[in-house]
Amino acid sequence: MLQVPILKQGGYLIASIQSVLSDADLLQLRDNLAERVGRFRSRGVIIDVTVLDVIDSFATRMLRAIAHMLKLRGAETVIVGIQPDVAFAMVQLGLTLEGVGTALDLEEGLAYLNTRTKQLPGHGK
């Protein structure tokens, strides 16, 4: 089973997918993220899919499910790094990440989370 490294960066988690994931790998990623969001009380999660040159219907559904599940656990999710060809193919196949934040790259993903998880004045950033 392939492990997706999950880094803690302040109040956020960053899951950086390194290679194509099997369905079982995606389920493991879901479970790992759910557990760590609770353990670290993370406010946001970035899932970096830059290396993927295909995102199939199961992966799309699973990414959507992970984002909705983490939202119920109190964390915003943003998917970053969807390649142009992958985005085109997903649109052609009618695959959407509706209701899930997306951003161009890690930097934009962090900016997205900073906006979405704004803290009250005087409580950190």
Backbone as CSV, one residue per row, in Angstrom:
resi,resn,N_x,N_y,N_z,CA_x,CA_y,CA_z,C_x,C_y,C_z
1,MET,0.843,-1.193,0.000,0.000,0.000,0.000,0.882,1.248,0.000
2,LEU,0.540,2.168,-0.865,1.304,3.407,-1.025,0.884,4.411,0.036
3,GLN,1.832,4.995,0.732,1.494,6.018,1.716,1.655,7.400,1.088
4,VAL,0.653,8.234,1.272,0.738,9.620,0.828,1.270,10.425,2.005
5,PRO,2.432,11.099,1.838,2.946,11.889,2.953,2.009,13.042,3.298
6,ILE,1.761,13.215,4.590,0.910,14.306,5.065,1.740,15.164,6.005
7,LEU,2.013,16.395,5.581,2.826,17.320,6.371,1.929,18.267,7.150
8,LYS,2.357,18.614,8.355,1.628,19.599,9.145,2.320,20.938,8.948
9,GLN,1.562,21.951,8.567,2.101,23.296,8.332,1.205,24.275,9.082
10,GLY,1.592,24.630,10.296,0.736,25.494,11.110,-0.593,24.802,11.371
11,GLY,-1.688,25.499,11.091,-3.022,24.927,11.293,-3.509,24.082,10.134
12,TYR,-2.637,23.832,9.162,-3.043,23.107,7.960,-2.302,21.780,7.821
13,LEU,-2.901,20.891,7.040,-2.242,19.654,6.624,-2.053,19.710,5.117
14,ILE,-0.929,19.202,4.642,-0.672,19.144,3.200,-0.409,17.694,2.826
15,ALA,-1.310,17.142,2.004,-1.154,15.769,1.512,-0.648,15.863,0.082
16,SER,0.570,15.379,-0.127,1.197,15.511,-1.436,1.228,14.150,-2.134
17,ILE,0.341,13.980,-3.087,0.274,12.707,-3.811,1.503,12.590,-4.702
18,GLN,2.241,11.482,-4.560,3.530,11.300,-5.250,3.421,10.482,-6.528
19,SER,2.380,9.659,-6.622,2.210,8.826,-7.820,0.757,8.382,-7.902
20,VAL,0.421,7.687,-8.967,-0.955,7.238,-9.181,-1.401,6.398,-7.986
21,LEU,-2.610,6.663,-7.503,-3.127,5.957,-6.334,-4.176,4.927,-6.736
22,SER,-4.103,3.770,-6.097,-5.157,2.766,-6.287,-6.378,3.216,-5.489
23,ASP,-7.504,2.542,-5.711,-8.707,2.861,-4.949,-8.445,2.678,-3.452
24,ALA,-7.715,1.616,-3.092,-7.389,1.354,-1.679,-6.525,2.478,-1.102
25,ASP,-5.586,3.002,-1.913,-4.740,4.114,-1.465,-5.584,5.350,-1.157
26,LEU,-6.580,5.610,-2.013,-7.453,6.765,-1.806,-8.266,6.615,-0.521
27,LEU,-8.736,5.397,-0.249,-9.486,5.143,0.979,-8.580,5.347,2.201
28,GLN,-7.329,4.894,2.090,-6.361,5.073,3.172,-6.077,6.559,3.402
29,LEU,-5.937,7.320,2.311,-5.708,8.762,2.412,-6.878,9.417,3.151
30,ARG,-8.092,9.030,2.790,-9.293,9.569,3.448,-9.226,9.329,4.961
31,ASP,-8.933,8.083,5.342,-8.891,7.724,6.764,-7.775,8.467,7.494
32,ASN,-6.590,8.549,6.862,-5.448,9.242,7.477,-5.753,10.723,7.689
33,LEU,-6.353,11.358,6.672,-6.670,12.783,6.794,-7.716,13.021,7.878
34,ALA,-8.742,12.189,7.922,-9.795,12.352,8.936,-9.202,12.241,10.339
35,GLU,-8.321,11.280,10.533,-7.701,11.063,11.837,-6.807,12.254,12.221
36,ARG,-6.004,12.714,11.283,-5.056,13.801,11.594,-5.732,15.147,11.778
37,VAL,-6.807,15.400,11.024,-7.550,16.652,11.225,-8.034,16.706,12.672
38,GLY,-8.507,15.575,13.180,-8.951,15.524,14.572,-7.798,15.656,15.547
39,ARG,-6.733,14.923,15.296,-5.591,14.913,16.225,-4.937,16.292,16.313
40,PHE,-4.742,16.951,15.161,-4.049,18.242,15.146,-4.999,19.438,15.173
41,ARG,-6.312,19.162,15.176,-7.321,20.229,15.111,-7.041,21.167,13.932
42,SER,-6.748,20.573,12.804,-6.403,21.351,11.609,-7.616,22.101,11.079
43,ARG,-7.375,23.321,10.604,-8.447,24.153,10.046,-8.538,24.019,8.536
44,GLY,-7.485,23.473,7.927,-7.485,23.367,6.475,-6.605,22.225,6.003
45,VAL,-6.948,21.706,4.823,-6.190,20.612,4.222,-5.961,20.934,2.750
46,ILE,-4.715,20.753,2.312,-4.382,20.889,0.890,-4.059,19.500,0.363
47,ILE,-4.708,19.112,-0.731,-4.371,17.857,-1.401,-3.749,18.225,-2.743
48,ASP,-2.463,17.910,-2.872,-1.709,18.273,-4.075,-1.713,17.104,-5.055
49,VAL,-2.335,17.314,-6.213,-2.464,16.255,-7.230,-1.632,16.557,-8.477
50,THR,-0.614,17.411,-8.318,0.197,17.854,-9.459,0.736,16.698,-10.299
51,VAL,1.167,15.602,-9.659,1.800,14.502,-10.408,0.797,13.635,-11.175
52,LEU,-0.487,13.781,-10.889,-1.463,12.908,-11.547,-1.742,13.369,-12.978
53,ASP,-1.614,12.438,-13.926,-1.979,12.811,-15.296,-3.334,12.236,-15.678
54,VAL,-3.986,11.573,-14.728,-5.366,11.105,-14.905,-6.059,11.183,-13.552
55,ILE,-7.273,11.710,-13.538,-8.104,11.632,-12.337,-9.422,11.016,-12.797
56,ASP,-9.615,9.729,-12.452,-10.792,9.000,-12.939,-12.017,9.289,-12.081
57,SER,-13.137,8.644,-12.415,-14.388,8.955,-11.731,-14.330,8.561,-10.257
58,PHE,-13.675,7.429,-9.939,-13.588,7.043,-8.528,-12.749,8.054,-7.750
59,ALA,-11.607,8.449,-8.320,-10.736,9.423,-7.656,-11.471,10.754,-7.466
60,THR,-12.226,11.173,-8.478,-12.987,12.424,-8.385,-14.012,12.339,-7.258
61,ARG,-14.766,11.235,-7.248,-15.770,11.043,-6.187,-15.106,11.002,-4.816
62,MET,-13.975,10.323,-4.724,-13.289,10.182,-3.438,-12.737,11.530,-2.961
63,LEU,-12.159,12.326,-3.867,-11.659,13.650,-3.479,-12.813,14.533,-2.986
64,ARG,-13.942,14.434,-3.680,-15.129,15.194,-3.272,-15.596,14.728,-1.888
65,ALA,-15.642,13.408,-1.697,-16.088,12.845,-0.418,-15.138,13.236,0.718
66,ILE,-13.830,13.187,0.448,-12.841,13.573,1.464,-13.081,15.027,1.875
67,ALA,-13.262,15.907,0.893,-13.463,17.334,1.190,-14.721,17.543,2.028
68,HIS,-15.810,16.860,1.675,-17.062,17.039,2.417,-16.938,16.448,3.830
69,MET,-16.260,15.315,3.946,-16.082,14.685,5.247,-15.222,15.572,6.157
70,LEU,-14.136,16.141,5.611,-13.257,16.990,6.418,-13.986,18.276,6.836
71,LYS,-14.880,18.755,5.974,-15.682,19.943,6.305,-16.531,19.651,7.546
72,LEU,-17.085,18.435,7.598,-17.869,18.042,8.768,-16.989,17.938,10.012
73,ARG,-15.696,17.739,9.815,-14.735,17.662,10.927,-14.152,19.049,11.226
74,GLY,-14.617,20.085,10.501,-14.198,21.455,10.803,-13.029,21.977,9.986
75,ALA,-12.649,21.273,8.914,-11.507,21.713,8.105,-11.935,21.989,6.663
76,GLU,-11.473,23.110,6.129,-11.654,23.406,4.703,-10.646,22.575,3.906
77,THR,-11.027,22.166,2.704,-10.109,21.414,1.842,-9.956,22.149,0.522
78,VAL,-8.739,22.148,-0.003,-8.501,22.691,-1.338,-7.631,21.689,-2.101
79,ILE,-8.024,21.418,-3.336,-7.257,20.522,-4.218,-6.411,21.410,-5.111
80,VAL,-5.103,21.169,-5.133,-4.217,22.010,-5.944,-3.472,21.177,-6.980
81,GLY,-3.106,21.839,-8.082,-2.207,21.238,-9.056,-2.858,20.391,-10.130
82,ILE,-4.165,20.578,-10.368,-4.791,19.806,-11.453,-4.210,20.305,-12.776
83,GLN,-3.586,19.392,-13.515,-2.934,19.744,-14.778,-3.978,20.114,-15.846
84,PRO,-3.612,20.977,-16.814,-4.568,21.393,-17.853,-5.202,20.213,-18.598
85,ASP,-4.402,19.231,-18.997,-4.941,18.074,-19.722,-5.920,17.289,-18.867
86,VAL,-5.590,17.185,-17.572,-6.463,16.455,-16.644,-7.782,17.199,-16.488
87,ALA,-7.707,18.518,-16.334,-8.917,19.332,-16.193,-9.791,19.187,-17.443
88,PHE,-9.164,19.222,-18.611,-9.892,19.088,-19.874,-10.595,17.730,-19.938
89,ALA,-9.857,16.676,-19.623,-10.430,15.321,-19.664,-11.575,15.179,-18.665
90,MET,-11.410,15.751,-17.470,-12.468,15.670,-16.460,-13.740,16.352,-16.960
91,VAL,-13.580,17.509,-17.581,-14.746,18.222,-18.114,-15.410,17.398,-19.216
92,GLN,-14.594,16.825,-20.112,-15.129,15.990,-21.199,-15.922,14.804,-20.659
93,LEU,-15.452,14.242,-19.539,-16.102,13.074,-18.945,-17.212,13.453,-17.965
94,GLY,-17.417,14.751,-17.782,-18.468,15.200,-16.872,-18.120,15.010,-15.402
95,LEU,-16.823,14.932,-15.093,-16.390,14.762,-13.702,-16.174,16.136,-13.077
96,THR,-16.833,16.388,-11.954,-16.674,17.696,-11.317,-16.261,17.534,-9.863
97,LEU,-15.598,18.555,-9.368,-15.264,18.628,-7.942,-16.168,19.692,-7.324
98,GLU,-17.442,19.642,-7.680,-18.410,20.631,-7.230,-18.405,20.739,-5.705
99,GLY,-18.358,21.958,-5.220,-18.376,22.179,-3.781,-17.007,22.028,-3.131
100,VAL,-15.983,21.784,-3.930,-14.626,21.602,-3.398,-13.747,22.722,-3.929
101,GLY,-12.980,23.346,-3.041,-12.075,24.403,-3.464,-10.934,23.839,-4.298
102,THR,-10.548,24.578,-5.330,-9.384,24.187,-6.131,-8.503,25.419,-6.310
103,ALA,-7.214,25.173,-6.507,-6.281,26.266,-6.738,-5.172,25.764,-7.659
104,LEU,-4.472,26.712,-8.261,-3.445,26.404,-9.242,-2.284,25.613,-8.644
105,ASP,-1.784,26.074,-7.499,-0.602,25.436,-6.903,-0.648,25.602,-5.390
106,LEU,0.396,25.121,-4.740,0.468,25.142,-3.280,0.325,26.548,-2.720
107,GLU,1.014,27.494,-3.323,0.978,28.880,-2.850,-0.447,29.441,-2.889
108,GLU,-1.138,29.207,-4.015,-2.517,29.683,-4.132,-3.443,28.909,-3.205
109,GLY,-3.128,27.619,-2.996,-3.914,26.811,-2.066,-3.832,27.353,-0.651
110,LEU,-2.632,27.756,-0.238,-2.453,28.349,1.094,-3.213,29.670,1.201
111,ALA,-3.144,30.482,0.150,-3.868,31.761,0.144,-5.376,31.515,0.246
112,TYR,-5.867,30.506,-0.471,-7.286,30.136,-0.439,-7.694,29.771,0.988
113,LEU,-6.895,28.906,1.639,-7.223,28.481,3.005,-7.148,29.654,3.977
114,ASN,-6.151,30.529,3.793,-6.041,31.691,4.681,-7.298,32.545,4.608
115,THR,-7.863,32.683,3.412,-9.085,33.459,3.228,-10.282,32.735,3.843
116,ARG,-10.364,31.425,3.615,-11.520,30.647,4.071,-11.532,30.394,5.571
117,THR,-10.371,30.421,6.201,-10.302,30.064,7.623,-9.917,31.266,8.475
118,LYS,-10.233,32.463,7.976,-9.916,33.696,8.713,-10.292,33.544,10.184
119,GLN,-9.345,33.894,11.036,-9.618,33.834,12.464,-10.150,35.186,12.932
120,LEU,-10.715,35.187,14.123,-11.198,36.434,14.708,-10.023,37.375,14.946
121,PRO,-10.243,38.686,14.840,-9.150,39.637,15.075,-8.502,39.382,16.432
122,GLY,-7.178,39.442,16.453,-6.455,39.258,17.699,-6.179,37.803,18.051
123,HIS,-6.594,36.877,17.191,-6.353,35.449,17.440,-5.471,34.886,16.331
124,GLY,-4.210,35.210,16.366,-3.301,34.711,15.331,-3.344,35.584,14.108
125,LYS,-3.122,34.979,12.908,-3.056,35.746,11.661,-4.395,36.351,11.305
